């Protein structure tokens, strides 16, 4: 029997799209960390520590927003531009950009490149990957431009910023918001704009739009009649609206009399701030209230919202609303004694149900394990540690203010969480497998006791 050459055996390990995507994101993080380690990347001209550079690059590529150093005062203009480019690359996706460049340069797209782009964009039609990628990039850039113009006008007119500074702040926050990154050039994020509906609602709209997922957005553009929507769009839109409303009510009521958050605001301002806080838990990371001053019940509600996250194939993180929705329908069908899981007039295949269960359980396992380890190596309260772990895994970026004071071991753990959360638990697990196995026989069936 002839053995395959060693280089061929090694190269075969990277044929699965999930493996290539994981490697590409890791390469982007390494490149970003190298650039942020340059003396020109900091305001002081001194090299950033490798851990700070790696943490910031990971947070940017994984569109999280957690930071160990203040973005506006620590990083120079060059460093901030690097962060902005990493956010854009991470938001659009390495494979999406690679596919776009392939199309522009060669006007051709090979079958393997189509599979890679399909895995990144979650395109359901393999033959339309090239068109999907073009629409994604165009839609992203146009959306960011519109948001940047709106923010620039507000910064220049209402806050009297010089035109150059207003344009820079507008572009930075627009890219960060649409990509659900949560990076801000302000030390207190958006606390200074808590009562400004122009700023907060514009950023919230960008966050929600980017977090819906590109397939859902494109379907909504084509058809506004809910009866003709796919299961993906129905689940995403319905749960997004429901979670936004519930989150607004819960957070507003929980913080209504808190003198350190909503207490000093008027009624309409409280509702505005509550809505913004709810929208940001969809994995955006901006905050207009002091997260560290929130009550425990608000932090717990935020944990749940962050873990669920936003829509699939978008810039949001979390286990995704479709995963949560499918599991809810699985539970409902089981309680009713039905043999199949139906959503509307469609039956959900068993493979989708298994994927949803795997993603949810892997997510829970990652958060619980990380929380246990963080509690062991830090002295902070459990609610603060849990909030930090969920925020990192769901690529949210919200924090109670403890990120910058965590020990190096905790920072490394958060880096792993952010990377796993951006790639996706199921994608990451499949990327680590060397090959797929197809069982060619069925074992005898035997039921066991459940519960």
N, C-alpha and C positions, 0 to 999 in steps of 0.2 A: 504493500500500500504506500503510495507516494504522499509524503507530508508537504503541506503548503509552506512556502517560504515564510519566515517569521514576520517580515514587513507586511505581507498580505494578511496574516492573521491579526496583526495589530490594527491595520487600516479597516478591517471589517468591523471592528468594534464601533466605528463612528459612522456607520451607514444609517442608523436610525435618526430621524429628524430631531427627536428629543435630545439625543446626545450632542448633536451639532449645535443646537440652540443653547444648551447649557454651557458648552465650551465657548461659544461666541460671547455670551454674557460675561463669563469669567474673564475672557480676554479684554472686553471693554472696561471692566472694573480694574484690571491690572494696568491698562493704559492710562486710565483716569488717575489712579493712585500715583503712577510715575510722574504725570504732569503736575499733580498737586504737591508733589514732593520737591518740586523745583523752588529755588529761592524767590523767583519772580511771582510765585503764586500767592505769597503772603504779603500783608501790608508792611510788616517789619523788615522784609527782605531776608529773614532767617528761614531755613528749611523747616517745614512742618514735620512733626514726628510721623513715622511710617504708619503708626496706628491711626492717627487723625486723618491722614491722607487716604488710607484704605477705607476707613469708616465713612468718610464723606463721599468717596467715589462709589462705594457700594450703595449708600443711601440715595445718591443721585441716579445711578443706572437702574436701581430697583424702584425708582420713583417713590421713595418713602418719605424723606424729610426729617428724619432724626439726625441731630447734629451734636458733636462733642465740642465744637467751637462755634462762635457766632459767625454766621455767613457774611454779614455786612461789614463787620469790623475786623475780622481776622484775615479773610481772603482778599487779595488785591483784585483789581479789575480783571487781570488775566485769569486769576483763580476762579472768579465768579463766572467768567465766560466759559471756562472749562466745565464748571458745574452745570451751567445752562445747556451746553452741548451734550453732556452726559445724560441730563434729564430728557432731552429730545430723542437721543438715541435709544434710551431705555423705554421711553413711552411708545415710540413707533415700533420698536422691536428691531433687533439686529438683523433678523432674516428678512423683515419687510424692507429695510433700507438696502440690504444686499441684493434682493430681487429687483428693486427699482433701478439700482445701478446697472445690473445685468441687462435689464430691458433697454435702458438708455444707451448703453455702450454697444451691445451686440444685436439688439432688436430681436433676440431669440431667447427662448427660455427652455432649458432642458427639463426632462421629466423629474430628475432628482431635485433640481432647484424648485420646481413646482411643489413637490412634496414638502420641502423645507418651509416654503412660504405658507403652504396650507396649514402646517402644524403651528406656525406662529400666529397667523391671522384667523385661525379657526374657520377658514372658508369651507363651505359645504360643497362647493362645486369646483373640482380640481381644474377643469378646463378654463375657469374664469379667474384664476389666481392673479394673472398679470393685470387684469382690469381692476380686481379688488385692491391690489396694492396701490395702483395709481389713485384710485378714489380715496383710499385711506390717507395717503400723503397729502393730496390736495385738500381733503376735508380738514385735516389736522392743521395745515398751514393757514388756511382761510379762517378757521375758527380762532386760532391764536392771534391772527392779525386783527380781527374784529374786536376781540377782547382787549388787545393791546391798545388800540385806538381809544376805546371807551375809557380805559383806566388812565391813559396818558392825558386825555382831556380833563378828567377829574383831578388828577394830581396837579396839573398846571393851573387850573382855574380856581378850584376850591382851596387848595393847600399851597398855592403860589410857589411851586417848585420851578426852578429854571427849566426851560424847554428840554435841554439835553438830559437833565436828571429825570424829568417826568417821562420822557420817551424810554429811557433805560429801565426805570422802575416799572413802567407799563408793560414792556416786553418781557422783563424777567418774571413778573407775577403772572402774566398771561400764559407763558409757556409752562411755568410751574403749576398753574391751576388746571389747565386743560389736560396735562399729563398726570394730574393727581399726585404731584410731588410734594407740595407743601413747603418748599424752600422759600424763604423771604429774606430780603435785604434788611429788614427791620429786626432789631433785637427782640422786640415783643410781638413779632409776627403782625397780626392785624388788630391788636387790642386798641390801637389809636383810632381805628375806624369802626368801632363797635356800633355806633349809632348812624353810620353813613350807609344808607341803602344802595346808593350808586356803586360803591366799592364792594360791599359784601354780597349783594345780589348778583352783580356781574361775575364775581369770582365763583359764587355758588353755582350759577348757571353753567360756567365753563367746566367746573368739577363734575356736575351731573351729566353734562353732555359727553365729556370724555369718558365717564364711568359707565355709560349705558352699554357700551360695546359697539364696535363698528357694524357688525351685521344687523343689529337692531336699528341703529340710526339709518342705515341705508334702506331697510325695509319700511321704516316710518316715512321716509322721503317718498318712496314709491307708492305707499298705500296708507291712508289714514283711517280705513275702516277696520275696527277691531275684529270683526267677524272673519276677515281674510288674513289676519296675522298668523304667523307660525307660532308653534308652542314656545319657542325661544323668546320671541318678542312679547307674547302674552305674559309669560312668567316674569320677564325682566321689567316690563313697564308696570305691571300690577304690583309687584313686590317693591319696586323702587318707590312708587308713590305711597304705598302703604307704610313702608319703613320710614320714609321722610316725615309723614304726618305723625306716626306714633312716636318717632324720635323727638320731634318738635314738642309734642304735648308732654312727654315724660320729662325731658330735660328742662323745659320751661317751668313746669309745676315743681320739679324737685329743687330748682334753684331760685324760685320766685322770690323768696324772702331772704336769700343768702346775701348778706351785706357786702361780701367780697366778690360777687359775680353779678347777678341780675338785680339784686336789691335796690341799688340807687337809680335804676333806669325806670322810665315811664312804661305804661302798659304796651303801647306799640313797639317801643324799643326792646322790651323784654321778648316779645314775640319774634322780632327780627333776629335778635341775638340767639334765641332758642332754635330758630330755623337754621341759622348759619351753623351753629354747633352740631345740629343733627346732620346737615348736609356734609360737613367736614368728616364725620365719622365714616362716610362712604369711601374712605382711604385717601383723603386729600391732605390733611396735616396742618392746614392753617387753623389759627384760633383767634377769636376776638374776645374771649374770656380767659381768665387765668385758670388753666386746667388744674393746677395744683391746689386751688382754693375751692374746687368743686366738692360737693358732698359725696359720701361713699355710694349712695344709690345712683347718682349721676354717672360716676365712674363705672359702675357695674353695667348700667344700661349702655354706656358707650362701648364697653368691652364686647357686648353682644352685637351691637351694630357694626363695629369694626371687624369682628370675626366673620360676619356674613359678607360684608364688602359690597361690591358693585356688580356690574354686568360682565359676562364673559366676552373675551376677545376685545377688551377695551383697555384703558389705562389704569383701571381700578384693581385693587387687590382683594384679599379675603378669599373665602372658599367660593364666593360668587352667589348671587341671589338665585341663579338657576339651580345650583346644587341644593341650596336650602329649600327652594320650592319643590324640587323633585322629591326630596326626602319627606316633605310635608305630605305630598300626594301618596307616597308609598305608605306612610303611616295611616292616612285616611282610608286607603284601599284595604289595608290589613284590618283596620277596625271594623270595616263594613263586610269583611269576609269575601272580598272580590279576588279573583284569581289573577287579574291583570290590573296594571296601573294605567289609568286613563286621565288625560288632561284635555278637557273639552271633548272634541270628537276624534281625538288621536290617542293611540295606545303607545305607551313608552316602552321601548325594548328593554329587556333584562340587562343588557350590557350598559345602558345609560344609568340604570339604577345602581349597578355595581360600582360604576365610576363615581357616582355621587357619594355613595357610602364610603368608598376608599378615600376620596378627597377630604371628606368631613372627618373621618377617623384619623387620618394622617395629620390633619390640621390640629385636631384636639391633642393628639399625642405630642406633636411638636411644641405646642404652647405649654402643656402641662410639664413636659420634661424640662423645657427652658426655664419655666417659672420655679420649679424645684431647685434647679442649679443656681439660679440667680438669688433665691432666698438663702441658699447655703453660703454664698460668697459675698453677700452684701448685708447691710444692716437696716435696709428700708422696710417699710410695712408691706404686707402681702398685697394689699390693694394697689399700691404703687408699682410693685414688681409685676403683678399680673397685667396691669394696664400697659406697662412698657413692653412686655413680651407679646401681647396681642397686637399692639401697635406696630411692632417690628415685623411680626409674621404676616400681618395683613397689609403691610407696606403703607401704613397710614401716616405715621410721623408725628402724631400727637404725643405729648409727654407731660407728666406732672412736674417736670423740671429737674429730674434726677440724671438725665443722660450724660451730662458733662462731668458729673462727679462719680460715675461708676468706675470700678477698678478695670484694668486692662482685660482681665479674663472675661468680665461681663461684656465689654465692648466686642470682643471676639465672638462671643456667643450671639450677640445681637446681629453681627455681620452675617453669621450663618443663617440666622432666622430670616433676615431681610432677603438674602439670596434665595433661600428655599421658598419663601412666600412669593417672590416675583416669578420664579420659574414655574412654580406650582408643584405641590406635593406629588401628584401623580406623574407629571412630566419628569421631575427629578428622580423619582424612584425607577421609572422606566429607562431613564438615561444611564443609570448605574448598572442595568442588566446587560450582559454581554450579548445575549441573543434571545429571541423569542422562542418559546417552545409550544408546539401544537400537539395536544394529546390525541392520539389516534385510536383511543378506545375509551369506553365509558365504564365506570365502576358501578357495582350494584348500589342501589339507592337504599338509604336507611335514615329514618327520621330520629331526631333526638329531642329531648325536652328543652323547651325554651321558656325562660322566666321562672 
